[in-house]
Amino acid sequence: DTIRNVVRAQDHILWSRAGARYREEGVWAHLKSRALFEHFTHDASLIPAEVLPDWARRFRVLGERTARSDWYHSGLGQAEIRAIRDRIEAEGPLSTHAFDTKHEGPREMWARPPHKKALDQMWYAGELATAHREKFVKFYDLGARVFPGGCDSGKPEAAQIDALHARAMAHLGIATPSELMKFWGATSPAEVRDWIAQADLRPVEIEAADGRVYAAHALPDIADRLAAAPEPGARVRLVNPFDPAVRERDRLERLFGFAYRNEMFVPKAQRLYGYYVYPLLEGLRFIGRVELKAERAEGVLRVAGYWPEPGLRPSRARAERIAAELDRFRRFAGLESVAWDEACSRP
């Protein structure tokens, strides 16, 4: 994610898993070493390299989709697009700043110059790939040079589809067909149904947070996995709005009773909460949300809003746990102190 509200989403997510061992911007070393590759699932994502052999169809599908899209029509001729690719082939990784076509028309949020649209269309197709990033700027190189063995593994398409579904199920443990499909965003409803019909899965019924029961499928050893899962403890955790744990909003609300919406791109007057709002997770329960921003000149992590979930009883112990998590996040972001707005409610 490009937004550095406090820290960028990818850094927050990795820190939330690895703790103090992780340092901001550390993810890019893994991209450069080719342990990760960058492409598009539900959104721009960093994907483990072992998934690459199963990604050839995704390159093809997204390449065809962007080629048909009016938005990605750059207005450049084929010779001009080839010239962009030829420069990268000859000179090595180049960023969008190496090219100088200009956007014509109104300055809108998502406006891009023609060369950027051409670069991204080739990137979606796997013809180009992210070689590395410098200060978050993407450097494009030939996919054949970035991806070991190229972007087409030669693996049959049906086997790629099966492998993606199996990987998604291994991560989710329990899923509906819709949740399975949305994990990668790379397969169709019919393909998910066909895979479920022949996979070694266990049909289950799940009691949702509101007491309703719905049908899903689970891994055959799901009971053993649940029994072996460690207790989460009472620590409060700040969850990034882009964290995979909360990105499937319907699943989040169904399992945890927590209705969450990312309002960054919602006009301010229409927001229910705030601009960059983090869910608060305590053990297995989402207890509220908090709006944070970094005031770097002052070295302050500013709490601009706090909204506990309905029915949450305030307690000194919980307030201390929230304060401890804010202080951990403040240290990770390299800030000096935490300050609450005077108008902000307190836990």
SULQUI-V113467 format. One record per residue. N is the residue number from 1. PHI is phi in whole degrees, 0 to 359 (* if undefined). PSI is psi in whole degrees, 0 to 359 (999 if undefined). NEAR is the number of other ideal C-beta (glycine too) atoms within 10 Angstrom. Layout:
n = <N & N>
phi = <PHI & PHI>
psi = <PSI & PSI>
near = <NEAR & NEAR>
This chain:
n = <1 & 2 & 3 & 4 & 5 & 6 & 7 & 8 & 9 & 10 & 11 & 12 & 13 & 14 & 15 & 16 & 17 & 18 & 19 & 20 & 21 & 22 & 23 & 24 & 25 & 26 & 27 & 28 & 29 & 30 & 31 & 32 & 33 & 34 & 35 & 36 & 37 & 38 & 39 & 40 & 41 & 42 & 43 & 44 & 45 & 46 & 47 & 48 & 49 & 50 & 51 & 52 & 53 & 54 & 55 & 56 & 57 & 58 & 59 & 60 & 61 & 62 & 63 & 64 & 65 & 66 & 67 & 68 & 69 & 70 & 71 & 72 & 73 & 74 & 75 & 76 & 77 & 78 & 79 & 80 & 81 & 82 & 83 & 84 & 85 & 86 & 87 & 88 & 89 & 90 & 91 & 92 & 93 & 94 & 95 & 96 & 97 & 98 & 99 & 100 & 101 & 102 & 103 & 104 & 105 & 106 & 107 & 108 & 109 & 110 & 111 & 112 & 113 & 114 & 115 & 116 & 117 & 118 & 119 & 120 & 121 & 122 & 123 & 124 & 125 & 126 & 127 & 128 & 129 & 130 & 131 & 132 & 133 & 134 & 135 & 136 & 137 & 138 & 139 & 140 & 141 & 142 & 143 & 144 & 145 & 146 & 147 & 148 & 149 & 150 & 151 & 152 & 153 & 154 & 155 & 156 & 157 & 158 & 159 & 160 & 161 & 162 & 163 & 164 & 165 & 166 & 167 & 168 & 169 & 170 & 171 & 172 & 173 & 174 & 175 & 176 & 177 & 178 & 179 & 180 & 181 & 182 & 183 & 184 & 185 & 186 & 187 & 188 & 189 & 190 & 191 & 192 & 193 & 194 & 195 & 196 & 197 & 198 & 199 & 200 & 201 & 202 & 203 & 204 & 205 & 206 & 207 & 208 & 209 & 210 & 211 & 212 & 213 & 214 & 215 & 216 & 217 & 218 & 219 & 220 & 221 & 222 & 223 & 224 & 225 & 226 & 227 & 228 & 229 & 230 & 231 & 232 & 233 & 234 & 235 & 236 & 237 & 238 & 239 & 240 & 241 & 242 & 243 & 244 & 245 & 246 & 247 & 248 & 249 & 250 & 251 & 252 & 253 & 254 & 255 & 256 & 257 & 258 & 259 & 260 & 261 & 262 & 263 & 264 & 265 & 266 & 267 & 268 & 269 & 270 & 271 & 272 & 273 & 274 & 275 & 276 & 277 & 278 & 279 & 280 & 281 & 282 & 283 & 284 & 285 & 286 & 287 & 288 & 289 & 290 & 291 & 292 & 293 & 294 & 295 & 296 & 297 & 298 & 299 & 300 & 301 & 302 & 303 & 304 & 305 & 306 & 307 & 308 & 309 & 310 & 311 & 312 & 313 & 314 & 315 & 316 & 317 & 318 & 319 & 320 & 321 & 322 & 323 & 324 & 325 & 326 & 327 & 328 & 329 & 330 & 331 & 332 & 333 & 334 & 335 & 336 & 337 & 338 & 339 & 340 & 341 & 342 & 343 & 344 & 345 & 346 & 347>
phi = <* & 279 & 283 & 250 & 292 & 241 & 228 & 291 & 306 & 298 & 289 & 299 & 298 & 291 & 298 & 295 & 267 & 266 & 74 & 295 & 292 & 271 & 244 & 306 & 75 & 295 & 296 & 290 & 296 & 287 & 293 & 293 & 280 & 74 & 289 & 234 & 231 & 253 & 201 & 241 & 258 & 284 & 200 & 302 & 219 & 258 & 240 & 302 & 299 & 293 & 280 & 307 & 300 & 259 & 251 & 300 & 294 & 297 & 302 & 296 & 297 & 289 & 297 & 293 & 294 & 289 & 294 & 276 & 284 & 299 & 298 & 274 & 289 & 281 & 84 & 276 & 284 & 300 & 295 & 291 & 293 & 298 & 295 & 298 & 296 & 296 & 297 & 295 & 298 & 280 & 260 & 92 & 304 & 229 & 266 & 299 & 289 & 280 & 240 & 227 & 289 & 243 & 288 & 247 & 119 & 296 & 277 & 257 & 305 & 262 & 297 & 224 & 291 & 305 & 295 & 293 & 296 & 294 & 302 & 290 & 298 & 292 & 294 & 300 & 282 & 84 & 293 & 245 & 212 & 282 & 284 & 191 & 231 & 233 & 50 & 75 & 284 & 280 & 249 & 269 & 225 & 297 & 303 & 297 & 269 & 276 & 270 & 303 & 81 & 85 & 271 & 245 & 285 & 81 & 289 & 304 & 301 & 299 & 290 & 298 & 299 & 300 & 294 & 296 & 296 & 296 & 296 & 299 & 294 & 297 & 282 & 279 & 80 & 227 & 201 & 275 & 304 & 296 & 295 & 296 & 294 & 285 & 301 & 262 & 67 & 239 & 228 & 260 & 304 & 295 & 293 & 295 & 300 & 296 & 292 & 301 & 298 & 248 & 278 & 275 & 234 & 243 & 291 & 223 & 244 & 246 & 274 & 284 & 299 & 270 & 93 & 288 & 249 & 225 & 273 & 207 & 235 & 226 & 298 & 298 & 259 & 299 & 297 & 294 & 297 & 295 & 294 & 272 & 294 & 289 & 294 & 284 & 78 & 261 & 303 & 271 & 234 & 278 & 256 & 290 & 303 & 260 & 297 & 304 & 295 & 237 & 289 & 274 & 297 & 296 & 297 & 302 & 290 & 294 & 278 & 245 & 67 & 246 & 272 & 227 & 222 & 280 & 253 & 301 & 257 & 266 & 307 & 307 & 293 & 259 & 285 & 279 & 236 & 202 & 283 & 242 & 247 & 259 & 297 & 249 & 250 & 241 & 62 & 255 & 233 & 277 & 255 & 162 & 210 & 218 & 264 & 235 & 209 & 265 & 255 & 292 & 299 & 265 & 71 & 244 & 269 & 267 & 267 & 264 & 191 & 220 & 228 & 289 & 292 & 306 & 86 & 286 & 275 & 293 & 210 & 296 & 297 & 293 & 301 & 291 & 292 & 296 & 299 & 294 & 291 & 299 & 290 & 298 & 294 & 301 & 295 & 299 & 281 & 75 & 256 & 265 & 204 & 249 & 227 & 260 & 300 & 298 & 279 & 277 & 292 & 239 & 289>
psi = <142 & 339 & 125 & 74 & 306 & 297 & 161 & 152 & 314 & 325 & 317 & 316 & 314 & 321 & 321 & 337 & 317 & 342 & 211 & 345 & 335 & 139 & 144 & 139 & 3 & 338 & 331 & 336 & 326 & 327 & 316 & 327 & 355 & 17 & 336 & 155 & 158 & 127 & 200 & 118 & 252 & 341 & 175 & 128 & 156 & 122 & 138 & 141 & 333 & 345 & 341 & 318 & 340 & 13 & 359 & 318 & 325 & 318 & 313 & 313 & 314 & 327 & 316 & 321 & 315 & 330 & 329 & 342 & 130 & 324 & 323 & 359 & 111 & 340 & 355 & 147 & 165 & 324 & 322 & 321 & 319 & 324 & 323 & 312 & 319 & 324 & 317 & 319 & 320 & 321 & 345 & 191 & 130 & 147 & 173 & 336 & 349 & 353 & 157 & 26 & 154 & 142 & 134 & 136 & 188 & 147 & 93 & 164 & 317 & 12 & 139 & 146 & 158 & 318 & 327 & 320 & 319 & 317 & 314 & 325 & 318 & 328 & 315 & 323 & 352 & 358 & 323 & 161 & 163 & 112 & 315 & 176 & 145 & 118 & 42 & 355 & 129 & 134 & 122 & 138 & 173 & 136 & 323 & 335 & 332 & 317 & 121 & 122 & 4 & 177 & 357 & 107 & 346 & 0 & 136 & 145 & 319 & 322 & 325 & 314 & 314 & 317 & 320 & 318 & 318 & 320 & 316 & 316 & 323 & 326 & 320 & 324 & 307 & 134 & 150 & 164 & 321 & 317 & 322 & 317 & 320 & 345 & 309 & 335 & 27 & 0 & 169 & 163 & 319 & 321 & 323 & 314 & 316 & 321 & 316 & 322 & 331 & 356 & 158 & 83 & 164 & 121 & 136 & 164 & 134 & 131 & 118 & 172 & 331 & 6 & 346 & 154 & 136 & 156 & 144 & 183 & 149 & 161 & 149 & 334 & 27 & 324 & 318 & 320 & 316 & 320 & 328 & 350 & 133 & 155 & 140 & 343 & 176 & 1 & 141 & 137 & 137 & 123 & 130 & 143 & 336 & 8 & 135 & 335 & 335 & 2 & 330 & 92 & 323 & 317 & 318 & 313 & 322 & 316 & 325 & 354 & 26 & 109 & 116 & 139 & 134 & 117 & 17 & 323 & 15 & 134 & 142 & 319 & 341 & 358 & 141 & 328 & 273 & 192 & 297 & 96 & 127 & 128 & 148 & 120 & 125 & 109 & 243 & 14 & 132 & 120 & 355 & 198 & 156 & 137 & 126 & 153 & 151 & 127 & 88 & 324 & 326 & 351 & 32 & 135 & 110 & 126 & 108 & 348 & 145 & 127 & 102 & 155 & 149 & 135 & 357 & 124 & 130 & 146 & 151 & 320 & 317 & 318 & 322 & 323 & 321 & 316 & 321 & 320 & 319 & 322 & 322 & 315 & 321 & 316 & 318 & 322 & 355 & 30 & 164 & 331 & 166 & 134 & 137 & 136 & 144 & 326 & 356 & 135 & 158 & 150 & 999>
near = <17 & 7 & 12 & 14 & 20 & 23 & 20 & 18 & 18 & 21 & 22 & 24 & 21 & 20 & 22 & 19 & 10 & 11 & 10 & 9 & 9 & 17 & 13 & 16 & 14 & 14 & 19 & 18 & 12 & 15 & 19 & 13 & 10 & 13 & 13 & 19 & 23 & 17 & 21 & 18 & 19 & 14 & 10 & 14 & 16 & 18 & 16 & 11 & 15 & 10 & 19 & 21 & 18 & 22 & 25 & 20 & 18 & 23 & 22 & 16 & 15 & 20 & 18 & 12 & 13 & 19 & 13 & 9 & 12 & 5 & 10 & 15 & 14 & 20 & 12 & 16 & 9 & 7 & 8 & 14 & 18 & 13 & 14 & 22 & 16 & 11 & 13 & 22 & 13 & 8 & 10 & 13 & 19 & 19 & 15 & 17 & 8 & 15 & 17 & 8 & 18 & 7 & 15 & 9 & 6 & 6 & 6 & 8 & 5 & 5 & 11 & 17 & 17 & 19 & 21 & 15 & 21 & 25 & 26 & 19 & 22 & 22 & 22 & 23 & 19 & 25 & 18 & 27 & 23 & 22 & 22 & 17 & 16 & 10 & 6 & 12 & 10 & 20 & 18 & 24 & 19 & 20 & 21 & 16 & 15 & 21 & 22 & 12 & 10 & 15 & 24 & 16 & 16 & 8 & 14 & 11 & 12 & 12 & 12 & 20 & 20 & 18 & 16 & 25 & 24 & 14 & 16 & 20 & 22 & 9 & 10 & 19 & 14 & 19 & 25 & 19 & 15 & 13 & 19 & 25 & 22 & 21 & 22 & 22 & 13 & 24 & 23 & 11 & 11 & 9 & 18 & 23 & 12 & 16 & 22 & 17 & 8 & 8 & 15 & 9 & 19 & 13 & 9 & 14 & 8 & 15 & 10 & 13 & 14 & 8 & 7 & 9 & 8 & 11 & 10 & 20 & 19 & 19 & 20 & 10 & 13 & 15 & 12 & 10 & 12 & 11 & 8 & 8 & 9 & 5 & 7 & 12 & 10 & 11 & 12 & 23 & 19 & 21 & 20 & 25 & 21 & 20 & 18 & 13 & 15 & 20 & 18 & 18 & 13 & 12 & 18 & 19 & 16 & 19 & 16 & 18 & 15 & 21 & 12 & 19 & 11 & 14 & 18 & 14 & 7 & 13 & 7 & 8 & 5 & 7 & 14 & 11 & 17 & 19 & 18 & 20 & 25 & 25 & 22 & 27 & 23 & 20 & 14 & 10 & 16 & 23 & 18 & 23 & 22 & 25 & 21 & 23 & 15 & 20 & 12 & 13 & 6 & 12 & 13 & 16 & 24 & 18 & 19 & 18 & 17 & 21 & 17 & 18 & 17 & 7 & 5 & 16 & 6 & 10 & 10 & 8 & 8 & 19 & 13 & 12 & 20 & 22 & 16 & 12 & 19 & 20 & 14 & 18 & 22 & 20 & 12 & 20 & 20 & 12 & 21 & 10 & 12 & 15 & 15 & 18 & 12 & 5 & 7 & 15 & 12 & 11 & 20>
